[in-house]
Structure formats: structure tokens, C-alpha cells
Amino acid sequence: MTRAELEQAMARLQPTLALDGLGRTDVVIEAVVEDSASSRDLPRTRDARAPECVLATNTSSLSIRAIAKNCARPERVVGMHFFNPVTKMPLVEVICHEGSDEAAVETVVALTRRMGKTPVVVGDAPGFLVNRILMPYLGEAVSMVEHGTPIESIDRALRAFGMPLGPCELLDEIGLDVARKVAHVLEEAFGERMPRTRSSTSWRPRARWGRSRGRASTSTRRGSARA
């Protein structure tokens, strides 16, 4: 992207504290906090302002079906789950529930491709596709930290393997609060198939949930980990 293209793209952004412009939109992408109450409120706002637009939710743990049931047009609600770091990760999960409108799903797939991303259409199940694979991987990294392996060593090894971020760095980007919620959803759905480590619930106090909340949750000092 050239400097001119960047400036043109930035000029198209219109920050606002009001929602008056929703009525002119075809797609709304929500990225509110991973909280069921917040996700219930947004569909009601969408219904009042832009009932025909597609609501694409970036949730990583909440049921698309549960969010959709609060909408006047539940068939227009689709999951659109990006991955951290968004600038490096090309995959986007497009999640449809049993009542999803095919045109709404196709709209989100087309938008994903326009962004230069790779869409994968999946069903509305706990963890969708990627988190059912990702969370055991992250959990194993946390377990290694619990048993004394330095965070820096774990991340260095996985970056050398080819990952864009090490697992502990990735947890820092995701936020430990979000990771804990996803782990809880998977544990409830799959029981012992998705065991949680002790650290997934008590690794950090609220003040150090990760970069997504403004404060890193991991650091290294003289080769040892603080977690």
C-alpha cells in the first residue's frame, strides 16, 4: 500500500459516538467485549437503526444462534471471526447458524475476500473451528509455564517453527480474560477433552489481562518468565 492509498483509506473512516449512519450500511461488524449482555444490546440497536443490514459479529466464544435470537431478523446475523494479529493472519471464520440467510453468509464471505482475507465457512458450534484446535495448543504452553519453562523459550521455539507469534505472545494479544472465557465454553461443551490449566483462570489479576486491555500479561527478565 502506497502512502496515497493509505491516506485515501484513512479518509474513508468516519469515527462517531452516534449511530445515525447505520441506516446507510449494508454490513455492521461488531467487536464489543466478549460479554453476552453487550452482545444482546447491539442487535436491538441494529434493529432500530438498520433492520435490513447484515450484523457480522466478531465473537470468539459466544453462540451466534444466541446472539441472533435477540434480533428481529435473526437470519441476517452471521459470525465474522478475525484472528490475532489481524494484520498477519489471513484466515476469517464465517459462522452461520441453522437459521442463517444464504445471501447474508455470501455477503460476509465476499466482504472477507475484498479485505484480502481467506474466508472459511463453519457451523455454530463451541469454539467454531479454529479455537477447538487453538485452545489445547495455548493450554499446553500455559502448562509448560506452570512447570517452569521460561515464556521466552516457548515463544522462540514456536516462532522458529513458523508461527507468526509464540503462544504466550498470542495469549497476550488475545487477552487472558477472553482466553479464559473461550476455555470455559470449550470445557463446558467437551468436558475432559478440553481440560483447563490452573493458569487459564488465575494466571493474572484483572489489571494485567493483556495488551488488548492496555497492559501486557507476560514479560521476561534475565531469561526467566514472570506470569
C-alpha positions in Angstrom: 0.0 0.0 0.0 1.4 3.4 -1.0 1.2 6.5 1.2 -1.5 7.9 -1.1 -3.6 4.7 -0.8 -3.2 4.7 3.0 -4.4 8.3 3.2 -7.4 7.5 0.9 -8.3 4.5 3.1 -8.0 6.6 6.3 -10.2 9.3 4.8 -13.0 6.8 4.4 -13.1 6.2 8.2 -15.7 8.2 10.0 -15.4 7.9 13.8 -18.7 8.7 15.6 -20.3 8.4 19.0 -23.8 8.3 17.5 -25.4 5.5 15.4 -27.3 7.7 12.9 -25.2 6.4 10.0 -26.2 2.7 10.5 -29.3 3.2 8.3 -27.0 3.6 5.2 -24.9 0.5 5.8 -25.1 -3.0 4.2 -22.9 -4.7 6.9 -22.2 -3.9 10.5 -19.1 -5.6 12.1 -19.3 -5.6 15.8 -16.3 -6.2 18.1 -17.8 -5.4 21.5 -16.4 -7.0 24.6 -17.0 -10.8 24.9 -20.0 -10.4 27.1 -23.5 -11.9 26.5 -25.2 -8.7 27.8 -23.3 -6.4 25.4 -24.0 -8.8 22.5 -27.7 -8.8 23.4 -27.9 -5.0 23.4 -26.3 -4.5 20.0 -28.8 -6.4 17.9 -31.6 -4.3 19.4 -29.7 -1.2 18.4 -29.2 -2.6 14.9 -33.0 -3.5 14.6 -33.9 0.1 15.5 -31.4 1.8 13.1 -30.8 -0.6 10.2 -33.0 -3.7 10.4 -32.1 -5.0 6.9 -28.3 -4.8 7.2 -26.2 -7.9 8.0 -24.8 -8.0 11.5 -21.4 -9.7 11.5 -20.2 -10.5 15.0 -16.5 -11.0 15.7 -17.2 -13.0 18.8 -14.7 -15.8 19.5 -16.8 -17.6 22.2 -20.4 -16.7 22.1 -23.1 -18.6 20.2 -24.1 -16.9 17.0 -27.6 -18.5 17.5 -27.9 -17.0 20.9 -27.0 -13.5 19.6 -29.3 -13.9 16.6 -32.3 -14.8 18.7 -32.4 -11.2 20.1 -32.8 -9.8 16.6 -35.9 -9.1 14.7 -34.1 -10.6 11.6 -32.1 -13.4 13.1 -31.3 -14.8 9.7 -29.2 -11.6 9.0 -26.8 -12.4 11.8 -23.5 -14.1 10.8 -20.2 -14.7 12.6 -17.1 -13.0 11.2 -14.2 -14.1 13.4 -10.8 -12.5 12.8 -7.6 -13.8 14.3 -4.7 -12.1 16.1 -2.6 -10.4 14.9 -5.2 -9.3 12.3 -2.5 -7.7 10.1 -0.7 -11.0 9.7 -3.4 -13.7 9.9 -5.3 -14.2 6.6 -8.0 -16.5 7.9 -11.5 -15.4 8.8 -14.1 -17.8 10.1 -17.6 -17.0 8.7 -20.0 -18.7 11.1 -23.6 -19.5 10.2 -26.3 -20.9 12.4 -29.2 -23.1 11.3 -31.4 -20.1 10.5 -28.8 -18.0 8.6 -29.8 -16.5 5.3 -27.7 -17.7 2.5 -27.4 -14.2 1.0 -26.2 -12.8 4.3 -23.5 -15.5 4.5 -22.4 -14.8 1.0 -22.2 -11.1 1.7 -19.8 -11.7 4.6 -17.8 -14.1 2.5 -17.5 -11.5 -0.3 -16.6 -8.8 2.2 -13.9 -11.0 3.7 -12.3 -11.6 0.2 -12.5 -7.9 -0.5 -10.4 -7.4 2.6 -7.8 -9.7 1.1 -8.6 -12.4 3.7 -9.4 -16.1 3.3 -12.9 -17.0 4.5 -13.8 -20.4 5.8 -17.5 -21.1 6.4 -18.2 -23.1 9.6 -21.1 -24.0 11.7 -22.2 -22.5 15.0 -20.6 -24.9 17.5 -18.5 -24.3 20.6 -15.1 -23.0 19.6 -16.2 -22.9 15.9 -13.3 -24.4 14.0 -10.0 -22.7 14.9 -10.5 -22.3 18.7 -11.2 -26.1 19.1 -7.6 -26.6 17.7 -6.0 -23.4 19.1 -7.0 -23.6 22.8 -5.4 -27.0 23.5 -2.2 -25.6 21.9 -2.3 -22.5 24.1 -3.2 -24.6 27.1 -0.2 -26.7 26.6 2.0 -23.6 26.5 0.5 -22.4 29.8 1.1 -25.8 31.3 4.7 -25.6 30.4 5.0 -22.2 32.0 3.4 -23.7 35.2 6.1 -26.4 35.2 8.9 -23.8 34.9 9.7 -23.4 31.2 10.5 -19.7 30.5 8.0 -17.9 28.4 10.7 -16.5 26.1 11.9 -20.1 25.3 8.4 -21.3 24.4 7.7 -18.3 22.1 11.1 -18.5 20.5 10.7 -22.2 19.7 7.2 -21.7 18.1 8.3 -18.7 16.1 11.2 -20.8 14.8 8.7 -23.5 13.9 6.9 -20.9 11.7 4.2 -19.4 13.9 3.8 -15.6 13.5 3.7 -15.3 17.3 4.6 -17.5 20.1 1.7 -19.0 22.1 2.3 -16.7 25.1 2.6 -13.7 22.9 -0.6 -14.7 21.3 -2.4 -15.0 24.6 -1.1 -11.5 25.4 -2.7 -10.2 22.2 -6.0 -12.1 22.7 -6.3 -11.1 26.4 -6.3 -13.6 29.2 -9.9 -12.7 30.1 -11.1 -13.6 26.5 -8.9 -16.8 26.5 -10.4 -17.8 29.8 -14.0 -17.4 28.5 -13.2 -19.4 25.4 -11.6 -22.1 27.6 -14.7 -22.2 29.8 -17.0 -22.5 26.8 -15.0 -25.5 25.5 -14.7 -27.1 28.8 -18.5 -26.9 29.3 -19.1 -28.4 25.8 -16.4 -31.1 25.8 -15.5 -31.8 29.4 -12.2 -33.6 29.9 -11.5 -33.5 26.2 -10.7 -29.8 26.8 -9.1 -29.6 30.2 -8.3 -26.2 31.6 -5.0 -25.5 33.3 -4.9 -23.7 36.6 -3.4 -20.6 35.0 -6.3 -20.2 32.5 -8.4 -18.9 35.3 -5.8 -17.4 37.8 -2.7 -16.5 35.8 -3.2 -12.8 36.1 -5.2 -10.3 38.2 -7.6 -8.1 36.3 -5.0 -5.3 36.0 -2.8 -7.4 33.7 -5.3 -9.1 31.3 -3.0 -8.4 28.3 -2.3 -5.9 25.5 -6.0 -5.9 24.4 -6.7 -4.2 27.8 -3.6 -2.0 27.6 -1.2 -3.9 29.9 0.9 -6.8 28.9 0.3 -10.0 30.8 3.7 -11.6 30.2 7.3 -10.4 30.5 10.8 -11.8 30.7 13.7 -10.9 32.9 17.2 -12.4 32.7 15.8 -15.4 30.7 13.1 -16.4 33.3 9.4 -15.9 32.9 7.0 -13.8 35.0 3.4 -14.9 34.6 
